[in-house]
Amino acid sequence: MALGRIPRFSPSFSPREALVAARYLLRDGPDTEMVERFEREFRSYIGASHAVMVPSARYGLYLLLEAMGIGEGDEVIVPALTYFAVPAMIPLLGARPVFADIGLTTHVLDPEAFEAAITPRTRAVVPTHLFGTPCDMDAIRDIARRHDIRVIEDCAQSTGARYRNVRVGNLGDAAYYTFGLTKNMTTLSGAMITTDAAAVAARIRGIIRAGGLTDKKKLAREALTGLAMFVATHPAVYWATVHPAVVVGNALGQDPIHDRFGEAEVRYDRLPAHYRSASQARGAQAAVGLRQLARLEQLNGARIRNGRRLDAGLAHVPGLTVPSYPDGAEPIYMSFVVHHPRRDALAAALRRRGVDTTVGYMSDLSSHPLFAEFAADCPNARRAFRELLHLPVHPNLRPRDLDHMIEATRRACLEIGA
Ligand SMILES: Cc1ncc(COP(=O)(O)O)c(C=O)c1O
C-alpha cells in the first residue's frame, strides 16, 4: 500500500462483478436456474450432497435445527466466542443455547469444554470454524457420536478451509455459510446450507421457495457499497482519504468503519417475518457467487500465504500472543487474531505506524447481558474478548506490506510494553 498505509480489510468483490450484478438486477423474474447452478457448483466444491441458498446464515441455522426436529426443552451447545445472531436463533425454537469455552489461542470450541457441557437434553452442537480456523473435528465428532448429538458446522468464516484434507462443511450432519460483502467470497447478500440428508434439504428448499424474492433495492445498495469499498481500500485512495479519517475518528473515540458495518446486538421474541417472506435468492446473487467461487481458491491461497508470513514473523514478539491451530486444521486466515494485554494501546500504536486494525464483531456471549439467562463460566472466551485484535491479512496485501506490518507490530509492542 502506498506510504505504508494498510487497510484492515479489502473486499473480494470487483467492478466486473458489479457489472454482472447490474445486468441481472435489470432483468425481471426469479432466475431459479442460475440459483440452482450456483447451488450445484457450491455443493460439489464442498463435497456435500445438497446445497440450498438461504438469505442468511442465522436463518440457515434456524431452518436446520427446525428440520432436525430440535425445539422445546432441547439444548444446543455453541462456543462462547461467536457472533451474537447464532445463539439468538436457538430460543426462537424453544431450545436453550449452552455456551462452552474456546481454546484461548485457537479461538474455536474446546472439545473438553464441549463434553463437559453435555446434559441428557443436549441435541446438537455448533462447532464454529471461527476466523477461518477449523475446529478439532476428530475429537468433536467422536464426542458427538458417543452422545448421539447432531453436528451443525458454522462455516460463516471458513468457506473453503480444510480439516485433514476434507473441506469444512463436510464433517458433520449439516453446515451453513454466509456470503456478505466482508466475507472471503460474496453474493452481495445471502448464505447457504449444505447437508447429506436429503429430507432436511428438501424441507428447507420447500420453505425457501415458498417465500418471496430478495429485495432488488437492497442488492443494488450492496453492490454500490461493494464498489465503494473496492475504491476506498485501493492503495491510491486509501492512504489519502480513509486512513486519515480512521485516525481522526479513533482519536475522537470513534471507529467510523466499525460503526458503519456493525449490527446492533438484539434478540427477537419470534422469528422476524421478513426472514420467511423475502427468502429466495435472485439470479444476480448466484451469478456473482459463481464468479467468486471460481476465484475462491486463489483468494484463499493469498490469505494463507499472508497468514503464514505473519505466523512466522510475529512468533516471538514480547507481550504478543499469536494464534494457534488445532491438529489437522488447514486454516484459510479469514482473520489474523493476536492477543495483547494492552490491546487498545497496541491498536493505537499500530495506527500511528499506518496499520489499521479492528477488534471485530465477536463477543464473549457467555457473559453478555443479552444472554444473561444462559450465562456460563468461560474464562478463555472472556479473556480473548478483552485482548484480541485483528491484524490485516486480506488477499490484496503484498509481501512488503506484511513485512512493514511485522516490523510495525514489533516496534509497537516494544513501545507500549506488556
Ligand atoms: C461465525 C459467524 N456465524 C454466523 C454469522 C451470521 O451470518 P449472517 O449474517 O448471514 O446471519 C456470522 C456473521 O458474520 C459469523 O461471523
The ligand as an SDF file (V2000), in Angstrom:
LIG
                    3D

 16 16  0  0  0  0  0  0  0  0999 V2000
  -19.2440  -17.0650   12.8720 C   0  0  0  0  0  0  0  0  0  0  0  0
  -20.4990  -16.4650   12.3040 C   0  0  0  0  0  0  0  0  0  0  0  0
  -21.6380  -17.1690   12.3360 N   0  0  0  0  0  0  0  0  0  0  0  0
  -22.7790  -16.6660   11.8360 C   0  0  0  0  0  0  0  0  0  0  0  0
  -22.8390  -15.4040   11.2790 C   0  0  0  0  0  0  0  0  0  0  0  0
  -24.1640  -14.8520   10.7970 C   0  0  0  0  0  0  0  0  0  0  0  0
  -24.2210  -14.6860    9.4320 O   0  0  0  0  0  0  0  0  0  0  0  0
  -25.4990  -13.9810    8.7980 P   0  0  0  0  0  0  0  0  0  0  0  0
  -25.3000  -12.5190    8.9790 O   0  0  0  0  0  0  0  0  0  0  0  0
  -25.5060  -14.4130    7.3690 O   0  0  0  0  0  0  0  0  0  0  0  0
  -26.6920  -14.4730    9.5440 O   0  0  0  0  0  0  0  0  0  0  0  0
  -21.6800  -14.6350   11.2060 C   0  0  0  0  0  0  0  0  0  0  0  0
  -21.7120  -13.2990   10.6020 C   0  0  0  0  0  0  0  0  0  0  0  0
  -20.7360  -12.7050   10.2990 O   0  0  0  0  0  0  0  0  0  0  0  0
  -20.4750  -15.1800   11.7380 C   0  0  0  0  0  0  0  0  0  0  0  0
  -19.3400  -14.4750   11.7120 O   0  0  0  0  0  0  0  0  0  0  0  0
  1  2  1  0
  2  3  1  0
  2 15  2  0
  3  4  2  0
  4  5  1  0
  5  6  1  0
  5 12  2  0
  6  7  1  0
  7  8  1  0
  8  9  2  0
  8 10  1  0
  8 11  1  0
 12 13  1  0
 12 15  1  0
 13 14  2  0
 15 16  1  0
M  END
$$$$
